[in-house]
């Protein structure tokens, strides 16, 4: 254990976060884990759904949730990868197939899950993409926007009735520290008028995710679902390595592994509203600032506009036949 407690530990924690490199890297994770004596939560009796659960942070979260006793619902696009992940997770786990870039597929999946009568206490919206070139879905959406923003919005909206019946229900959105570099454009929500740059498009949607969480929490009645966003720090995953090979080579020795990156999501799945209040942006089990560059966080009115925007563009697309 590090010989730091109380205010001294909090000061070091804040300094690491402010300096970014130690706070976002393995260094920050290991220091905080030792300073605060982290334990894994007891999730026995909890039902948790994880999207993007076939690799990286999603798979790591699913494995650790199962180890903590949760019933885990893995949502994946590929059956082959899903079966492999299901075997890795073990425990009480179930695989569901859904393309989270497709409004029609999400509607079909959510209707089936609600119809099954399965309980649900926690939804972890983890699935995300950062394609190397601009792509569009069959429904006409830019792929990063569809997967990272439309998908979590619609899945959460459709599953809220079941979540509200859950015990200490929570929605957790896996955002990214990259969102600090971006605001959200209402003039061009899918950035069709800009040159495609994977990291900036990704950051744009990750900022949108944080705005969504804040607005969901503002709209939720007291005692209802708790909505939290988070970032995993700099965690090495197949997606990150493929999208940012230069960054991976430069920072490789200090990158977190996927389980360290997913730790806060697992902790949030078991935390109470008092331990982890909603409407906060977490990293390493603590609320962090939502804005490092002035003007990027937007306003409460922007969150309301974003929810209305997403509701409007998804309303005319029915479930797949």
C-alpha positions in Angstrom: 0.0 0.0 0.0 1.2 3.5 -0.7 1.7 5.5 2.5 -1.0 8.0 1.6 -4.5 8.4 3.0 -7.3 11.0 3.2 -6.5 14.4 1.9 -3.0 13.5 0.7 -4.4 10.7 -1.4 -7.1 12.9 -2.8 -4.5 15.6 -3.7 -2.3 13.0 -5.5 -5.4 11.6 -7.3 -6.4 15.1 -8.5 -2.8 15.9 -9.6 -2.6 12.8 -11.7 -5.9 13.5 -13.3 -4.9 17.1 -14.1 -1.6 16.0 -15.6 -3.4 13.5 -17.9 -0.5 11.0 -18.6 -0.2 9.6 -15.1 -4.0 9.8 -14.5 -5.1 8.1 -17.7 -2.4 5.5 -17.8 -1.6 2.3 -15.8 0.3 4.5 -13.4 -2.9 6.2 -12.2 -4.9 3.0 -12.0 -2.3 1.2 -9.9 -1.7 4.2 -7.6 -5.4 4.7 -7.0 -6.2 1.0 -6.5 -3.6 0.9 -3.7 -4.4 4.2 -2.1 -8.1 3.5 -1.8 -7.9 -0.2 -1.3 -10.4 -1.1 -4.0 -12.4 -4.3 -3.8 -14.5 -5.9 -6.4 -18.2 -5.5 -5.9 -20.6 -8.2 -4.9 -23.0 -8.5 -7.8 -24.8 -11.7 -6.9 -28.5 -11.4 -7.9 -27.7 -8.5 -10.4 -28.6 -8.9 -14.1 -26.3 -6.8 -16.3 -26.3 -6.3 -20.1 -23.0 -5.4 -21.9 -22.9 -4.3 -25.5 -19.8 -4.8 -27.6 -19.0 -7.8 -25.4 -16.8 -9.8 -27.8 -13.5 -8.1 -27.3 -11.6 -5.4 -25.5 -13.3 -3.5 -22.7 -16.7 -5.2 -23.2 -15.4 -8.7 -22.9 -13.2 -7.8 -19.9 -16.2 -6.2 -18.2 -18.4 -9.2 -18.9 -15.7 -11.6 -17.5 -15.3 -9.5 -14.3 -19.1 -9.0 -13.9 -19.5 -12.8 -14.0 -16.7 -13.3 -11.6 -18.5 -10.9 -9.2 -21.7 -13.1 -9.4 -23.8 -11.2 -11.9 -26.0 -12.7 -14.6 -24.4 -11.3 -17.7 -26.2 -10.7 -21.0 -23.6 -10.3 -23.8 -24.8 -8.3 -26.9 -22.7 -9.0 -30.0 -23.0 -8.6 -33.8 -21.1 -11.7 -34.7 -22.4 -15.1 -33.5 -18.9 -16.7 -33.9 -17.2 -14.0 -31.8 -20.1 -14.0 -29.4 -19.8 -17.8 -28.8 -16.1 -17.4 -28.2 -16.7 -14.5 -25.7 -19.5 -16.5 -24.0 -17.0 -19.3 -23.4 -14.5 -16.9 -22.0 -17.0 -15.3 -19.7 -18.3 -18.5 -18.2 -20.6 -18.3 -15.2 -24.2 -17.3 -15.7 -24.1 -15.7 -19.1 -26.3 -15.5 -22.2 -25.5 -14.4 -25.7 -27.8 -12.0 -27.7 -27.1 -11.0 -31.3 -27.8 -7.5 -32.5 -26.2 -5.0 -34.9 -26.0 -1.9 -32.8 -25.5 0.3 -35.8 -29.0 -0.6 -37.1 -32.1 1.1 -35.7 -34.3 -1.7 -37.1 -32.2 -4.4 -35.5 -32.1 -2.7 -32.1 -35.9 -2.3 -32.2 -36.3 -6.1 -32.9 -33.8 -7.1 -30.2 -35.3 -4.8 -27.5 -38.8 -6.0 -28.2 -37.6 -9.6 -28.0 -35.8 -9.0 -24.7 -38.8 -7.2 -23.2 -41.0 -10.0 -24.4 -38.8 -12.6 -22.8 -39.6 -11.3 -19.3 -35.9 -11.4 -18.4 -35.1 -9.0 -15.5 -32.5 -6.3 -16.1 -30.8 -4.2 -13.4 -27.9 -2.6 -15.4 -27.2 -1.7 -19.0 -23.6 -1.0 -20.0 -23.5 0.7 -23.3 -19.9 -0.1 -24.4 -20.1 -0.9 -28.1 -18.2 1.6 -30.3 -16.3 1.9 -33.5 -13.7 4.1 -35.1 -13.6 3.1 -38.8 -10.5 4.1 -40.8 -12.7 5.5 -43.6 -16.1 7.2 -43.7 -18.8 4.5 -44.0 -22.6 4.6 -43.9 -25.1 2.1 -42.7 -28.0 0.8 -44.8 -30.3 3.2 -43.1 -28.1 6.1 -44.2 -26.3 7.1 -41.0 -22.6 7.7 -40.8 -21.3 4.6 -39.1 -19.5 6.2 -36.1 -22.6 8.3 -35.3 -24.9 5.3 -35.7 -22.9 2.9 -33.5 -21.6 5.2 -30.8 -24.6 7.5 -30.4 -27.8 6.4 -32.1 -27.3 2.8 -30.9 -26.9 3.6 -27.1 -29.7 6.2 -27.3 -32.2 3.8 -28.8 -31.3 0.7 -26.9 -31.5 2.6 -23.6 -34.8 4.2 -24.5 -36.4 0.9 -25.4 -35.1 -1.0 -22.4 -36.0 1.7 -19.8 -39.3 0.1 -18.9 -37.5 -3.1 -17.9 -34.7 -1.3 -16.1 -37.2 0.7 -14.1 -38.5 -2.6 -12.7 -34.9 -3.6 -11.7 -33.1 -3.4 -8.4 -31.0 -0.3 -8.1 -31.2 0.2 -11.9 -28.3 1.8 -13.6 -27.3 2.8 -17.1 -23.5 3.1 -17.7 -22.1 4.6 -20.9 -18.5 3.9 -21.9 -17.4 7.2 -23.2 -13.7 8.2 -23.7 -11.2 10.7 -22.5 -11.1 11.7 -26.2 -14.3 13.6 -25.7 -12.4 16.3 -24.0 -11.2 17.5 -27.4 -14.6 18.0 -28.9 -17.9 19.8 -28.5 -21.0 18.6 -30.3 -22.2 20.1 -33.6 -25.9 20.5 -34.0 -25.4 22.2 -37.4 -23.9 19.0 -38.7 -24.5 16.1 -36.3 -23.0 13.5 -38.5 -20.2 15.7 -39.7 -21.0 15.1 -43.3 -19.6 18.5 -44.2 -16.1 17.7 -42.7 -13.2 15.8 -44.0 -13.3 12.4 -42.3 -10.8 12.0 -39.5 -11.4 8.9 -37.3 -10.3 10.4 -34.0 -12.3 13.6 -34.3 -15.5 11.8 -35.4 -15.1 9.4 -32.6 -14.5 12.2 -30.0 -17.6 14.0 -31.4 -19.8 11.0 -30.6 -18.2 10.4 -27.3 -19.0 14.0 -26.3 -22.6 13.3 -27.4 -22.8 10.2 -25.1 -21.9 12.3 -22.0 -24.5 14.9 -23.0 -27.1 12.1 -23.3 -26.3 10.7 -19.9 -26.7 14.1 -18.3 -30.0 14.8 -20.0 -31.4 11.3 -19.1 -30.5 11.9 -15.5 -32.2 15.3 -15.5 -35.4 13.8 -16.9 -35.5 10.7 -14.7 -37.8 10.9 -11.7 -36.2 10.8 -8.3 -35.6 7.2 -7.2 -35.6 5.9 -10.8 -32.7 4.8 -13.0 -29.2 6.2 -12.3 -27.3 7.3 -15.4 -23.5 7.5 -15.4 -20.9 8.1 -18.1 -17.2 7.1 -17.7 -14.0 6.8 -19.5 -11.6 3.8 -19.2 -8.3 5.7 -19.3 -5.7 4.6 -21.9 -6.5 1.0 -22.2 -5.0 -1.3 -24.8 -7.7 -3.1 -26.8 -7.8 -4.5 -30.3 -9.8 -1.6 -31.5 -7.5 1.0 -30.1 -4.4 -0.8 -31.4 -5.9 -0.9 -34.9 -7.2 2.6 -35.0 -4.2 4.3 -33.3 -1.1 2.2 -34.0 1.3 5.2 -33.5 -0.2 6.0 -30.1 0.0 2.4 -29.1 3.7 2.1 -30.0 4.5 5.3 -28.1 2.5 4.6 -24.9 2.6 0.8 -24.9 4.5 0.3 -21.7 2.1 2.5 -19.6 -1.2 1.4 -21.2 -3.8 -0.2 -19.0 -5.0 -3.7 -19.8 -8.7 -4.1 -20.7 -9.7 -5.3 -17.2 -8.1 -2.2 -15.7 -10.0 0.0 -18.2 -13.3 -1.8 -17.5 -12.9 -1.7 -13.7 -15.0 1.5 -13.2 -17.9 0.1 -15.2 -17.9 -3.1 -13.1 -17.8 -1.0 -9.9 -20.6 1.3 -11.1 -22.7 -1.8 -11.8 -22.7 -2.5 -8.1 -22.6 1.0 -6.6 -25.6 2.6 -5.0 -26.9 6.1 -6.1 -25.2 7.4 -2.9 -21.9 5.9 -3.7 -22.0 6.9 -7.4 -24.5 9.6 -8.1 -26.0 9.9 -11.6 -25.2 12.6 -14.1 -21.4 12.3 -13.4 -18.5 11.4 -15.6 -16.3 8.8 -13.9 -12.8 7.5 -14.3 -11.1 5.2 -11.7 -14.2 5.1 -9.5 -14.3 8.9 -9.1 -16.3 11.7 -10.7 -14.1 13.8 -13.1 -14.5 17.1 -14.9 -16.5 17.0 -18.1 -14.7 19.9 -19.7 -11.0 20.6 -20.2 -11.3 22.9 -23.2 -13.7 25.9 -22.7 -17.0 25.6 -24.5 -16.9 21.9 -25.3 -19.3 20.7 -22.6 -22.4 22.4 -24.0 -25.4 23.2 -21.8 -28.5 21.5 -20.3 -30.4 22.8 -23.3 -28.0 21.1 -25.7 -28.7 17.7 -24.0 -32.4 18.2 -24.5 -31.8 19.1 -28.1 -29.7 16.0 -28.6 -32.3 13.7 -27.2 -34.9 15.3 -29.4 -32.7 15.0 -32.4 -32.0 11.3 -31.9 -35.7 10.6 -31.2 -36.6 12.3 -34.5 -34.2 10.6 -36.7 -35.0 7.1 -35.4 -38.8 7.5 -35.2 -39.5 6.5 -38.8 -37.5 3.3 -38.8 -39.4 0.2 -37.8 -38.1 -3.1 -36.4 -36.6 -5.6 -38.9 -39.1 -8.1 -40.4 
